[in-house]
Amino acid sequence: MPSTRRAGGITKRCECRGPDGRRLGKKCPELSKRAHGTYELHQELPVDADGQRRRFRRTGYAGTKEAGVDLSRLQAILDLAGDDLEDQRRVGDLLADVQKRRAPIPELAEVSRRLGVGVPLDGKMTVAQWLDRWMAAKKTRTTTNNGYRSHIRVHLKPRIGHIRLDRLSVGHVEEMFDAIADESDVIRAENAARREQEQRARWPRPGRPPVTERPRLEAERAKLAEMPPFRKVNGPATRQAIRRTLRAALNAAIARQLITFNAAAHVELASAPRPKGLLWTEARVARWRETGEIPGPVMVWTPQQLGAFLDAAESHRLYAGYHLIAHHGLRRGEGVGQEWADVHYEQKYIDVRKGIVVDGWTPIEGDPKTAGSSAPVKIDRETVTVLREHRLRQLAERDAWNARAARDRAEGKNTADWVDTGKVLTAEDGGWLHPDVLSKEFQKLYEQAGLPPIHLRDLRHGAAALVKAGGGDLHDAKVKLRHSTITLTSDTYMELFEEYEDELAERSAAAVPRARRRTTETAEG
């Protein structure tokens, strides 16, 4: 490999011109005089991207000492590149630009740091360039990275990607979030207008519309076709998530000493309140049956409703998964990822060590959502029985599958044997169960049972409600759900817990026998 150290030196020259008008330079007869002329340094640089030679030149030095200091700095910068041809070119580009702009020769330590982290050596890196480099080095979960990439692609790059990283200010970030909020208002209005237009373009009664109505409906449908499609509104929670992405990227830039200030950390956004869990009380169920309106984004069944669901689901092949989630607060991915090796019947606990999440549609196995989520979970005697019965059912399913596969192969069909993945919940062939299958089957089961709607993840919220119904407190719920802080538990479940307060107060009072109360009850009777 070629060396980065090239020919360089210091010469004396002047601006005198000869009879022909040309500069005499080093040929001036007066150069021997000490006060005549100035000193110039010259240093050959690595070739450019096209293979063209180039040279750094700078004049105007009063003496060889001053010129020698800059020459030594130039050569030290060139030596930083070592034998790496790409680094040599980058250093050459930097110094060629310094000469062109007559800029000060950069400090050796600054060039070394930027060269080491692979960023532009001239300090002109844009926010978009840094975001790309930051994402290329990310080692976080695939689903987390996908969220980062979405924020970067849709919001950060289009709005602030062109700004120099070291010049990004709080004002830039505030303008970005103001624009996102304004755009969301527009999207909300357009979505509402589209809903209204869909109603006008739809014949509201059964059967085909009469001939007299068809021209009007065609005109309304033509208007609908010209309207923007439904789009997602970026509310407070989404904007907070976008800020977290930017803040993490800028913190990484600070750690690499590319910048000293994190603009995203000093932007105030409207808070995104955590959705509160609400019980499906009799009044709420009645209202839902009448209007179809769901009171809140997080709805939780009462113990009676949960019991009705589990009764309806008990014969389903995935019943054990619903039982685990409902009683012990596993997340969907944790339930699908649970392994038999981590089920301890005698000690009555399971180790939650694996989870299967979805990247687009592709299932991916990894660790649980947080470090604290990877923990043992105590289970009750009924859950032990459910798991034992499920294991027997799974083994019978395996034997039936293998017998069918053998018959298929005898008939010339290429059917593989049952796959032993070691999972508690599996597909019919033993392979991983896709998490979405668990959700879709869940919806089918509760609809068949005539229960009010909840999401599968709301079974986990219901596990917190069961803690309260059983006499536990927020700390018990925190332990059960493996939350990192009790604040998270309180923010989500305090209102849900309070819905039990009246019932618990009556039960607590009834636990104390009182003669006067019995006398009063007798008198009233």
Secondary structure, 3 states (H helix, E strand, C coil): CCCCCCCEEEEEECCCECCCCCECHHHCHHHHCCCCCEEEEEEEECCCCCCCCEEEEEEEECCHHHHHHHHHHHHHHHHHCCCCHHHHHHHHHHHHHHHHHCCCCCCHHHHHHHHHHCCCCCCCCEHHHHHHHHHHCCCCCHHHHHHHHHHHHHHHHHHHCCCEHHHCCHHHHHHHHHHHHHHHHHHHHHHHHHHHHHHHCCCCCCCCCCCCCHHHHHHHHHHHHHCCCCCCCCCHHHHHHHHHHHHHHHHHHHHCCCCCCCHHHHCCCCCCCCCCEEECCHHHHHHHHHHCCCCCCEEECCHHHHHHHHHHHCCCCCHHHHHHHHHHCCCHHHHHHCEHHHEECCCCEEECCCEEEEECCEEEEECCCCHHHCCEEECCHHHHHHHHHHHHHHHHHHHHHHHHHHHHHHCCCCCCCCCCCCECCECCCCCECCHHHHHHHHHHHHHHCCCCCCCCHHHHHHHHHHHHHCCCCHHHHHHHHCCCCHHHHHHHHHHHHHCCHHHHHHHHHHCCCCHHHHHHHHHHC
